[in-house]
């Protein structure tokens, strides 16, 4: 194991619980060298999406952990910290990723085929994917890769159809 891999693992271990305490999931940690300093990238997420306030709070927390609990692991080296949301370009790898992207269009690679469909209900073992008007149940273990697709003209959420024959409260034919 390289020093960077060891540092990445130590950072992941040290950040998971403190981030969970403020309602965030640790999605990824990446450490790379940039001259005499390191770049530490931390991606976080939560149900409903991450706000700028969440990123600000996470940045403070991560900085504190790196400066106190992990200063020896960081080698007392200068670093640049980047805290971001998970981002749409990251693959869906966990059940919570599918849940958080309900109703989004996704491209799924299975062993023998590639499907593009809309994410429906999901649970801990799989997801319902609407493909060409039909719902297919996919087990996560069968998914090799899944990426949310960018939609510039995303379909609107289905609205209830108004019933034109509904009583609108007006009494017709009353001559009072």
C-alpha positions as YAML, in Angstrom:
chain: A
units: angstrom
residues:
- id: 1
  name: UNK
  ca: [0.00, 0.00, 0.00]
- id: 2
  name: UNK
  ca: [1.38, 3.40, -0.99]
- id: 3
  name: UNK
  ca: [1.64, 6.33, 1.40]
- id: 4
  name: UNK
  ca: [-1.14, 8.15, -0.48]
- id: 5
  name: UNK
  ca: [-3.46, 5.12, -0.20]
- id: 6
  name: UNK
  ca: [-2.70, 4.84, 3.52]
- id: 7
  name: UNK
  ca: [-3.38, 8.56, 4.00]
- id: 8
  name: UNK
  ca: [-6.64, 8.32, 2.01]
- id: 9
  name: UNK
  ca: [-7.79, 5.39, 4.16]
- id: 10
  name: UNK
  ca: [-6.89, 7.21, 7.37]
- id: 11
  name: UNK
  ca: [-8.82, 10.29, 6.24]
- id: 12
  name: UNK
  ca: [-11.89, 8.20, 5.31]
- id: 13
  name: UNK
  ca: [-11.85, 6.46, 8.67]
- id: 14
  name: UNK
  ca: [-11.42, 9.70, 10.61]
- id: 15
  name: UNK
  ca: [-14.15, 11.60, 8.72]
- id: 16
  name: UNK
  ca: [-17.00, 9.09, 8.38]
- id: 17
  name: UNK
  ca: [-18.48, 9.43, 11.89]
- id: 18
  name: UNK
  ca: [-18.01, 13.21, 12.36]
- id: 19
  name: UNK
  ca: [-19.66, 13.89, 8.98]
- id: 20
  name: UNK
  ca: [-22.52, 11.52, 9.85]
- id: 21
  name: UNK
  ca: [-23.06, 13.52, 13.07]
- id: 22
  name: UNK
  ca: [-23.84, 16.61, 10.97]
- id: 23
  name: UNK
  ca: [-26.10, 14.61, 8.63]
- id: 24
  name: UNK
  ca: [-23.68, 14.02, 5.76]
- id: 25
  name: UNK
  ca: [-22.44, 10.84, 4.08]
- id: 26
  name: UNK
  ca: [-18.79, 10.62, 3.08]
- id: 27
  name: UNK
  ca: [-18.85, 9.63, -0.59]
- id: 28
  name: UNK
  ca: [-15.21, 9.88, -1.63]
- id: 29
  name: UNK
  ca: [-11.76, 10.99, -0.53]
- id: 30
  name: UNK
  ca: [-8.98, 11.66, -3.00]
- id: 31
  name: UNK
  ca: [-5.46, 12.75, -2.12]
- id: 32
  name: UNK
  ca: [-3.00, 13.89, -4.77]
- id: 33
  name: UNK
  ca: [0.29, 15.78, -4.86]
- id: 34
  name: UNK
  ca: [0.55, 19.28, -6.24]
- id: 35
  name: UNK
  ca: [4.16, 20.33, -5.91]
- id: 36
  name: UNK
  ca: [5.12, 20.72, -2.26]
- id: 37
  name: UNK
  ca: [1.57, 20.43, -1.05]
- id: 38
  name: UNK
  ca: [-1.19, 17.86, -1.19]
- id: 39
  name: UNK
  ca: [-4.69, 18.33, -2.54]
- id: 40
  name: UNK
  ca: [-7.35, 16.63, -0.41]
- id: 41
  name: UNK
  ca: [-10.73, 16.31, -2.16]
- id: 42
  name: UNK
  ca: [-13.69, 15.21, -0.06]
- id: 43
  name: UNK
  ca: [-17.13, 14.54, -1.58]
- id: 44
  name: UNK
  ca: [-20.21, 14.51, 0.65]
- id: 45
  name: UNK
  ca: [-23.91, 13.91, 0.08]
- id: 46
  name: UNK
  ca: [-27.22, 13.64, 1.92]
- id: 47
  name: UNK
  ca: [-30.88, 13.00, 1.21]
- id: 48
  name: UNK
  ca: [-32.37, 16.04, -0.45]
- id: 49
  name: UNK
  ca: [-29.00, 17.24, -1.74]
- id: 50
  name: UNK
  ca: [-26.14, 19.21, -0.27]
- id: 51
  name: UNK
  ca: [-26.46, 22.96, 0.25]
- id: 52
  name: UNK
  ca: [-23.71, 25.57, 0.34]
- id: 53
  name: UNK
  ca: [-24.21, 25.76, 4.12]
- id: 54
  name: UNK
  ca: [-23.61, 21.99, 4.31]
- id: 55
  name: UNK
  ca: [-20.39, 22.35, 2.31]
- id: 56
  name: UNK
  ca: [-19.25, 25.22, 4.54]
- id: 57
  name: UNK
  ca: [-19.92, 23.23, 7.71]
- id: 58
  name: UNK
  ca: [-18.25, 20.13, 6.26]
- id: 59
  name: UNK
  ca: [-15.20, 22.16, 5.19]
- id: 60
  name: UNK
  ca: [-14.71, 23.46, 8.74]
- id: 61
  name: UNK
  ca: [-15.14, 20.00, 10.21]
- id: 62
  name: UNK
  ca: [-12.80, 18.29, 7.73]
- id: 63
  name: UNK
  ca: [-10.17, 21.00, 8.19]
- id: 64
  name: UNK
  ca: [-10.32, 20.58, 11.96]
- id: 65
  name: UNK
  ca: [-9.97, 16.79, 11.71]
- id: 66
  name: UNK
  ca: [-7.03, 17.06, 9.29]
- id: 67
  name: UNK
  ca: [-5.29, 19.68, 11.43]
- id: 68
  name: UNK
  ca: [-5.78, 17.91, 14.77]
- id: 69
  name: UNK
  ca: [-6.46, 14.18, 14.52]
- id: 70
  name: UNK
  ca: [-4.50, 13.58, 11.29]
- id: 71
  name: UNK
  ca: [-1.66, 16.08, 11.44]
- id: 72
  name: UNK
  ca: [0.88, 13.27, 11.85]
- id: 73
  name: UNK
  ca: [-0.64, 11.24, 9.00]
- id: 74
  name: UNK
  ca: [-0.54, 14.34, 6.79]
- id: 75
  name: UNK
  ca: [3.15, 14.63, 7.59]
- id: 76
  name: UNK
  ca: [2.69, 18.21, 8.75]
- id: 77
  name: UNK
  ca: [2.65, 19.03, 5.04]
- id: 78
  name: UNK
  ca: [0.70, 21.95, 3.58]
- id: 79
  name: UNK
  ca: [-2.48, 20.94, 1.81]
- id: 80
  name: UNK
  ca: [-5.34, 22.39, -0.18]
- id: 81
  name: UNK
  ca: [-8.76, 21.19, 0.89]
- id: 82
  name: UNK
  ca: [-11.68, 20.87, -1.53]
- id: 83
  name: UNK
  ca: [-15.06, 19.80, -0.16]
- id: 84
  name: UNK
  ca: [-17.77, 19.23, -2.75]
- id: 85
  name: UNK
  ca: [-21.07, 17.51, -3.30]
- id: 86
  name: UNK
  ca: [-21.05, 14.09, -4.91]
- id: 87
  name: UNK
  ca: [-21.79, 15.37, -8.41]
- id: 88
  name: UNK
  ca: [-23.92, 13.92, -11.16]
- id: 89
  name: UNK
  ca: [-20.95, 12.40, -12.99]
- id: 90
  name: UNK
  ca: [-20.19, 9.88, -10.23]
- id: 91
  name: UNK
  ca: [-21.42, 6.31, -10.71]
- id: 92
  name: UNK
  ca: [-24.36, 5.02, -8.68]
- id: 93
  name: UNK
  ca: [-22.76, 2.38, -6.48]
- id: 94
  name: UNK
  ca: [-24.84, 2.29, -3.29]
- id: 95
  name: UNK
  ca: [-28.55, 1.90, -2.58]
- id: 96
  name: UNK
  ca: [-28.70, 5.47, -1.25]
- id: 97
  name: UNK
  ca: [-27.38, 6.79, -4.59]
- id: 98
  name: UNK
  ca: [-30.33, 5.20, -6.40]
- id: 99
  name: UNK
  ca: [-32.81, 6.50, -3.81]
- id: 100
  name: UNK
  ca: [-31.45, 10.03, -4.04]
- id: 101
  name: UNK
  ca: [-31.74, 10.00, -7.82]
- id: 102
  name: UNK
  ca: [-35.33, 8.74, -8.06]
- id: 103
  name: UNK
  ca: [-37.06, 9.83, -11.29]
- id: 104
  name: UNK
  ca: [-33.72, 10.66, -12.97]
- id: 105
  name: UNK
  ca: [-32.67, 9.18, -16.28]
- id: 106
  name: UNK
  ca: [-29.81, 6.69, -15.91]
- id: 107
  name: UNK
  ca: [-27.66, 4.60, -18.24]
- id: 108
  name: UNK
  ca: [-27.06, 1.15, -16.76]
- id: 109
  name: UNK
  ca: [-24.50, -1.37, -17.96]
- id: 110
  name: UNK
  ca: [-25.26, -4.99, -17.15]
- id: 111
  name: UNK
  ca: [-23.21, -8.03, -18.19]
- id: 112
  name: UNK
  ca: [-25.00, -8.52, -21.50]
- id: 113
  name: UNK
  ca: [-26.80, -5.24, -22.22]
- id: 114
  name: UNK
  ca: [-26.90, -1.50, -21.74]
- id: 115
  name: UNK
  ca: [-30.19, 0.10, -20.69]
- id: 116
  name: UNK
  ca: [-31.30, 3.69, -20.44]
- id: 117
  name: UNK
  ca: [-34.31, 4.29, -18.24]
- id: 118
  name: UNK
  ca: [-35.87, 6.27, -15.45]
- id: 119
  name: UNK
  ca: [-35.21, 5.33, -11.82]
- id: 120
  name: UNK
  ca: [-38.32, 4.24, -9.94]
- id: 121
  name: UNK
  ca: [-38.64, 2.64, -6.52]
- id: 122
  name: UNK
  ca: [-35.49, 1.29, -4.95]
- id: 123
  name: UNK
  ca: [-34.57, -0.61, -1.80]
- id: 124
  name: UNK
  ca: [-31.48, -2.22, -0.30]
- id: 125
  name: UNK
  ca: [-31.24, -4.93, -2.97]
- id: 126
  name: UNK
  ca: [-32.35, -3.38, -6.24]
- id: 127
  name: UNK
  ca: [-34.17, -0.79, -8.28]
- id: 128
  name: UNK
  ca: [-37.17, -0.56, -10.58]
- id: 129
  name: UNK
  ca: [-36.09, 0.95, -13.89]
- id: 130
  name: UNK
  ca: [-38.64, 2.21, -16.39]
- id: 131
  name: UNK
  ca: [-37.32, 1.29, -19.84]
- id: 132
  name: UNK
  ca: [-39.44, 2.05, -22.92]
- id: 133
  name: UNK
  ca: [-42.62, 2.22, -20.86]
- id: 134
  name: UNK
  ca: [-42.02, -1.05, -19.01]
- id: 135
  name: UNK
  ca: [-40.67, -1.44, -15.50]
- id: 136
  name: UNK
  ca: [-37.71, -3.80, -15.05]
- id: 137
  name: UNK
  ca: [-36.40, -4.86, -11.67]
- id: 138
  name: UNK
  ca: [-32.60, -4.79, -11.49]
- id: 139
  name: UNK
  ca: [-30.56, -6.22, -8.65]
- id: 140
  name: UNK
  ca: [-27.63, -4.01, -7.71]
- id: 141
  name: UNK
  ca: [-25.30, -7.03, -7.90]
- id: 142
  name: UNK
  ca: [-26.09, -7.28, -11.64]
- id: 143
  name: UNK
  ca: [-25.22, -3.65, -12.36]
- id: 144
  name: UNK
  ca: [-21.68, -3.18, -13.66]
- id: 145
  name: UNK
  ca: [-21.95, 0.60, -14.09]
- id: 146
  name: UNK
  ca: [-24.71, 3.21, -13.71]
- id: 147
  name: UNK
  ca: [-24.48, 6.90, -14.54]
- id: 148
  name: UNK
  ca: [-27.15, 9.58, -14.28]
- id: 149
  name: UNK
  ca: [-27.76, 11.20, -17.64]
- id: 150
  name: UNK
  ca: [-27.92, 14.96, -18.02]
- id: 151
  name: UNK
  ca: [-31.34, 16.09, -19.21]
- id: 152
  name: UNK
  ca: [-31.66, 19.60, -20.55]
- id: 153
  name: UNK
  ca: [-35.38, 19.14, -21.22]
- id: 154
  name: UNK
  ca: [-36.22, 16.92, -18.27]
- id: 155
  name: UNK
  ca: [-39.77, 15.65, -18.37]
- id: 156
  name: UNK
  ca: [-42.03, 17.48, -15.95]
- id: 157
  name: UNK
  ca: [-43.40, 15.62, -12.97]
- id: 158
  name: UNK
  ca: [-46.77, 14.14, -13.80]
- id: 159
  name: UNK
  ca: [-49.59, 16.43, -12.81]
- id: 160
  name: UNK
  ca: [-53.12, 15.26, -12.04]
- id: 161
  name: UNK
  ca: [-55.52, 15.65, -14.94]
- id: 162
  name: UNK
  ca: [-58.32, 18.10, -14.20]
- id: 163
  name: UNK
  ca: [-61.79, 16.63, -14.44]
- id: 164
  name: UNK
  ca: [-63.77, 18.97, -16.68]
- id: 165
  name: UNK
  ca: [-67.07, 17.50, -15.49]
- id: 166
  name: UNK
  ca: [-66.32, 18.16, -11.82]
- id: 167
  name: UNK
  ca: [-68.80, 20.27, -9.90]
- id: 168
  name: UNK
  ca: [-67.24, 23.71, -9.50]
- id: 169
  name: UNK
  ca: [-69.73, 24.74, -6.84]
- id: 170
  name: UNK
  ca: [-71.85, 26.94, -9.16]
- id: 171
  name: UNK
  ca: [-75.50, 26.05, -9.43]
- id: 172
  name: UNK
  ca: [-76.66, 26.32, -13.00]
- id: 173
  name: UNK
  ca: [-80.28, 27.14, -13.72]
- id: 174
  name: UNK
  ca: [-81.03, 28.75, -10.34]
- id: 175
  name: UNK
  ca: [-82.95, 31.96, -10.87]
- id: 176
  name: UNK
  ca: [-82.91, 33.34, -7.34]
...
